[in-house]
Amino acid sequence: MPQAQLVKQIDRLEMALQASIYEYQHEVNLEEFFGSAAGVILSPELKTVFADILRSRRNSPAR
């Protein structure tokens, strides 16, 4: 995988993590950020981390 693609995927993963934190802190729904990230994250390792972020959203008391 070219380095630029991996960097883009990591950037989207970070965006999803930040959105998850913001959702929790402010009790808002930022679903569009997660949909955007899902279409870009292709690395199996990053998909695993992304799935963990999504799982933590579902288990969040703010949701």
C-alpha positions as CSV (number, residue, x, y, z in Angstrom):
1,M,0.0,0.0,0.0
2,P,1.4,3.4,-0.9
3,Q,2.4,5.6,2.0
4,A,0.0,8.4,1.0
5,Q,-3.0,6.1,1.1
6,L,-2.0,4.8,4.5
7,V,-1.6,8.4,5.8
8,K,-5.1,9.3,4.5
9,Q,-6.6,6.2,6.2
10,I,-4.9,7.1,9.5
11,D,-6.2,10.7,9.1
12,R,-9.8,9.5,8.7
13,L,-9.3,7.1,11.7
14,E,-8.2,10.1,13.8
15,M,-11.2,12.1,12.6
16,A,-13.5,9.3,13.6
17,L,-11.9,9.1,17.1
18,Q,-12.2,12.8,17.6
19,A,-15.8,12.7,16.4
20,S,-16.5,9.9,18.9
21,I,-15.0,11.9,21.8
22,Y,-16.9,15.0,20.7
23,E,-20.2,13.0,20.5
24,Y,-19.6,11.7,24.0
25,Q,-18.7,15.1,25.5
26,H,-21.5,17.1,23.8
27,E,-24.2,14.5,23.3
28,V,-24.6,15.1,19.6
29,N,-24.7,12.7,16.6
30,L,-21.9,13.0,14.1
31,E,-22.7,9.9,12.1
32,E,-21.6,11.5,8.8
33,F,-18.0,11.5,10.0
34,F,-18.1,7.8,10.6
35,G,-19.7,7.0,7.3
36,S,-17.0,9.1,5.6
37,A,-14.2,7.3,7.4
38,A,-15.7,3.9,6.7
39,G,-15.3,4.4,3.0
40,V,-11.6,5.2,3.2
41,I,-10.3,2.9,5.9
42,L,-9.2,-0.2,4.0
43,S,-6.2,-1.5,6.0
44,P,-7.2,-4.6,8.0
45,E,-5.3,-3.3,11.1
46,L,-7.0,0.1,10.9
47,K,-10.4,-1.4,10.2
48,T,-10.0,-3.3,13.5
49,V,-9.3,0.0,15.4
50,F,-12.2,1.7,13.6
51,A,-14.5,-1.2,14.6
52,D,-13.4,-0.6,18.2
53,I,-14.3,3.1,17.9
54,L,-17.7,2.2,16.5
55,R,-18.3,-0.3,19.3
56,S,-17.4,2.3,21.9
57,R,-19.9,4.7,20.4
58,R,-22.7,2.1,20.7
59,N,-21.8,1.5,24.3
60,S,-21.5,5.1,25.2
61,P,-24.0,6.4,27.8
62,A,-24.4,9.6,25.8
63,R,-26.0,7.6,22.9
